[in-house]
Amino acid sequence: MRMKWLSSAVRLLSVVAVGVVSASAEATCRDAVVLVHGNTGSPSDFTNTYNELLARGYAAEDIFRPTWGSKLCAACNDHSGSEETPVREAIQQALSHSCTGKIDVVSHSMGVTLAIKQLLGLGVQDRVDAFVGIAAGYRGLRSCGTYPYNMVTATCGSWGLSIKSPFLTGIHGKRMAARIFSFKSDSDEIVCATGSCTVDGVHSSQLANENESFTYAERHYGLLKNTAVKQVDLLQEPAPTQAPSPTTAR
């Protein structure tokens, strides 16, 4: 009788242990995260974000940090060709790896528009929970002029950041995630290089259909490096049961 009782107790403890392990595994299941640096940047630009993710319990293998483009010639990089491949592959790898089946994307500067192009091209917008765009030239850079004028470099060309370029016109207003956030600054020496940060009355770093835009008194790289806590806070907000209706794309 005692042996039967012990056997039952062991079986019960085994079931409980399995349940605890399963619950623990489920609790730590998070979206994989893709961090996309800007023009001539490197994955190390996201060191603060990466460390914050680790501190919040993300595993290193859940974080994807592609490196793309020339590191020596900023004017040579655009949104078409070899610049695309590392970002596209990182997104695909993150989607394949993610235990939730979804990903989050945090991007900076030209990496914002490059990431958007890859998400739209892959047709995986419905598998992106949160998209955080930091210091983007989403609406174009006044320093690049207005297409088709002042196109002196690839970065400002038809696949670049001249205002109303075919590339920017092609991605504008298209939703790339369930939740969309932008970080902007009126002190951004890149986006606001001419003394004006706006295009058609809207800050160029603001994204169409965004849930919220945050303004900081930071310069272009400070806007990335000094906002890591807020970036991860946004990733960890509960996903909406239904995506909000798109706002008017201005």
Wavefront OBJ file of the C-alpha trace (Angstrom):
o trace
v 0.000 0.000 0.000
v 2.819 2.361 0.932
v 4.658 1.576 -2.314
v 1.497 2.291 -4.333
v 1.105 5.626 -2.540
v 4.740 6.545 -3.232
v 4.362 5.604 -6.899
v 1.292 7.823 -7.217
v 3.082 10.670 -5.469
v 6.053 10.395 -7.818
v 3.760 10.454 -10.853
v 1.954 13.517 -9.484
v 5.223 15.347 -8.865
v 6.359 14.505 -12.392
v 3.184 15.984 -13.874
v 3.570 19.119 -11.758
v 7.227 19.478 -12.760
v 6.389 19.144 -16.457
v 3.653 21.729 -16.041
v 6.021 24.161 -14.354
v 8.648 23.711 -17.062
v 6.035 24.189 -19.794
v 4.641 27.299 -18.127
v 8.156 28.681 -17.700
v 8.995 28.053 -21.369
v 5.756 29.732 -22.428
v 6.422 32.708 -20.163
v 9.827 33.331 -21.735
v 8.581 33.020 -25.317
v 9.064 36.425 -26.948
v 9.056 37.852 -30.430
v 12.468 37.737 -32.074
v 13.903 41.245 -32.563
v 15.661 42.689 -35.608
v 17.875 45.764 -35.077
v 18.715 47.644 -38.296
v 21.449 50.313 -38.191
v 21.651 53.400 -40.383
v 23.825 54.552 -43.283
v 27.527 53.623 -42.757
v 26.593 52.362 -39.295
v 27.206 49.016 -37.629
v 25.395 46.618 -35.277
v 27.353 48.153 -32.380
v 25.235 51.298 -32.778
v 22.548 49.278 -31.022
v 24.724 48.208 -28.083
v 22.506 49.963 -25.519
v 19.346 48.447 -27.006
v 20.942 45.002 -27.210
v 22.050 45.132 -23.565
v 18.620 46.353 -22.479
v 16.981 43.430 -24.266
v 19.327 40.993 -22.532
v 18.591 42.633 -19.180
v 14.866 42.087 -19.787
v 15.360 38.368 -20.347
v 15.755 38.132 -24.121
v 18.219 35.500 -25.265
v 21.077 36.556 -27.528
v 19.863 34.139 -30.198
v 16.514 35.976 -30.293
v 18.201 39.217 -31.414
v 19.262 39.712 -35.035
v 21.641 42.534 -35.990
v 22.390 42.655 -39.729
v 25.174 44.817 -41.094
v 24.627 46.396 -44.489
v 26.059 48.879 -46.975
v 29.380 50.614 -47.479
v 30.980 51.817 -44.251
v 33.174 54.344 -46.074
v 30.872 55.944 -48.649
v 27.583 57.213 -47.226
v 26.628 58.747 -50.573
v 26.968 55.348 -52.280
v 24.255 53.567 -50.274
v 20.607 53.479 -51.319
v 17.635 51.125 -50.862
v 18.190 48.837 -53.841
v 20.648 46.020 -54.441
v 23.321 44.703 -52.107
v 22.170 46.926 -49.222
v 18.915 44.989 -49.082
v 20.217 41.442 -48.796
v 21.544 41.377 -45.184
v 18.412 43.061 -43.828
v 16.046 40.833 -45.768
v 17.901 37.699 -44.646
v 17.900 38.820 -41.003
v 14.124 39.331 -41.133
v 13.631 35.887 -42.648
v 15.907 34.259 -40.067
v 14.135 36.034 -37.208
v 10.738 34.886 -38.472
v 11.959 31.299 -38.767
v 13.462 31.403 -35.272
v 10.714 33.253 -33.392
v 8.805 31.062 -30.956
v 5.770 33.357 -31.277
v 5.842 33.346 -35.075
v 6.171 37.139 -35.013
v 9.000 39.655 -34.826
v 9.678 43.209 -33.671
v 11.869 45.633 -35.621
v 13.843 48.576 -34.247
v 15.612 50.653 -36.886
v 17.625 53.852 -37.132
v 18.046 56.527 -39.789
v 18.260 55.050 -43.305
v 17.814 51.623 -41.715
v 14.184 52.574 -41.061
v 13.275 52.961 -44.713
v 15.462 50.015 -45.685
v 13.683 47.775 -43.160
v 10.264 48.957 -44.332
v 11.135 48.067 -47.919
v 12.172 44.539 -46.943
v 9.061 43.903 -44.835
v 6.798 45.086 -47.643
v 8.766 43.172 -50.262
v 8.570 39.939 -48.277
v 4.882 40.510 -47.581
v 5.291 39.762 -43.863
v 3.652 42.870 -42.399
v 1.074 40.759 -40.570
v 3.895 38.947 -38.755
v 5.447 42.129 -37.337
v 4.065 43.174 -33.962
v 6.027 46.366 -33.214
v 8.046 48.603 -35.536
v 10.112 51.401 -33.981
v 11.603 53.893 -36.443
v 14.251 56.237 -35.006
v 15.506 59.408 -36.736
v 14.160 58.329 -40.111
v 14.101 60.309 -43.335
v 10.758 58.671 -44.101
v 9.339 61.722 -45.859
v 12.648 62.641 -47.488
v 15.600 64.856 -46.618
v 15.556 68.512 -47.603
v 19.340 68.274 -47.989
v 18.696 65.811 -50.852
v 16.318 68.165 -52.659
v 13.036 67.188 -54.300
v 12.995 64.483 -56.946
v 14.073 64.676 -59.764
v 16.205 67.696 -58.839
v 19.444 67.875 -56.805
v 20.061 64.139 -57.228
v 23.817 64.284 -56.797
v 24.308 60.943 -55.001
v 22.754 57.487 -54.882
v 21.532 58.200 -51.351
v 19.500 61.089 -52.739
v 18.486 59.404 -56.007
v 15.417 57.572 -57.244
v 16.087 54.756 -54.723
v 17.125 57.225 -52.063
v 15.886 59.950 -49.761
v 15.151 62.874 -52.047
v 11.698 64.244 -51.266
v 9.023 62.451 -53.327
v 11.539 60.017 -54.814
v 9.909 57.007 -56.507
v 11.207 54.843 -53.675
v 9.722 56.925 -50.861
v 6.474 57.401 -52.760
v 6.280 53.635 -53.166
v 6.482 52.837 -49.446
v 4.585 55.854 -48.106
v 1.324 55.146 -46.315
v 1.784 51.360 -46.298
v 1.437 49.622 -42.936
v 4.432 47.489 -41.988
v 3.419 46.307 -38.486
v 0.521 46.034 -36.066
v 2.041 48.770 -33.878
v 4.146 51.591 -35.293
v 6.189 54.173 -33.378
v 8.569 56.946 -34.384
v 11.284 58.757 -32.436
v 12.157 62.227 -33.707
v 14.144 65.298 -32.740
v 14.184 68.942 -33.774
v 17.916 68.872 -33.003
v 18.661 66.087 -35.506
v 21.652 67.312 -37.509
v 20.950 64.872 -40.361
v 17.175 65.030 -40.802
v 17.103 68.765 -40.016
v 20.397 69.645 -41.743
v 18.893 72.568 -43.683
v 17.315 74.067 -40.577
v 13.902 72.545 -41.277
v 12.793 69.084 -40.113
v 9.450 69.018 -41.924
v 8.143 67.915 -45.296
v 4.676 69.139 -46.202
v 4.291 70.354 -42.627
v 5.104 67.001 -40.973
v 8.388 66.025 -39.310
v 10.239 63.794 -41.760
v 10.888 61.155 -39.074
v 7.185 60.578 -38.460
v 5.793 57.392 -39.981
v 2.419 56.995 -41.637
v -0.159 55.025 -39.613
v 1.930 55.337 -36.440
v 0.383 54.705 -33.053
v 2.538 57.358 -31.397
v 5.497 59.635 -32.066
v 8.015 60.599 -29.374
v 10.113 63.771 -29.472
v 13.482 64.003 -27.705
v 16.062 66.763 -27.317
v 18.744 64.555 -28.864
v 20.956 64.641 -31.913
v 20.845 61.990 -34.641
v 22.811 59.254 -32.847
v 21.764 60.234 -29.340
v 18.191 59.621 -30.439
v 19.153 55.967 -30.877
v 21.646 55.403 -28.083
v 19.870 57.271 -25.278
v 16.373 55.830 -25.731
v 17.034 52.102 -25.309
v 14.744 51.722 -22.295
v 11.806 53.309 -24.125
v 12.466 51.213 -27.217
v 12.198 47.975 -25.253
v 9.230 49.269 -23.248
v 7.349 49.665 -26.532
v 8.269 46.170 -27.695
v 6.914 44.694 -24.485
v 3.557 46.454 -24.578
v 0.693 43.993 -25.139
v -0.176 43.571 -28.800
v -3.642 44.894 -29.738
v -6.365 42.349 -30.412
v -7.065 44.290 -33.578
v -4.771 46.676 -35.412
v -5.943 50.301 -35.175
v -7.472 51.824 -38.275
v -4.779 53.537 -40.347
v -4.565 57.262 -39.861
v -4.530 59.490 -42.906
v -1.106 59.278 -44.485
v 0.123 62.824 -44.882
l 1 2 3 4 5 6 7 8 9 10 11 12 13 14 15 16 17 18 19 20 21 22 23 24 25 26 27 28 29 30 31 32 33 34 35 36 37 38 39 40 41 42 43 44 45 46 47 48 49 50 51 52 53 54 55 56 57 58 59 60 61 62 63 64 65 66 67 68 69 70 71 72 73 74 75 76 77 78 79 80 81 82 83 84 85 86 87 88 89 90 91 92 93 94 95 96 97 98 99 100 101 102 103 104 105 106 107 108 109 110 111 112 113 114 115 116 117 118 119 120 121 122 123 124 125 126 127 128 129 130 131 132 133 134 135 136 137 138 139 140 141 142 143 144 145 146 147 148 149 150 151 152 153 154 155 156 157 158 159 160 161 162 163 164 165 166 167 168 169 170 171 172 173 174 175 176 177 178 179 180 181 182 183 184 185 186 187 188 189 190 191 192 193 194 195 196 197 198 199 200 201 202 203 204 205 206 207 208 209 210 211 212 213 214 215 216 217 218 219 220 221 222 223 224 225 226 227 228 229 230 231 232 233 234 235 236 237 238 239 240 241 242 243 244 245 246 247 248 249 250
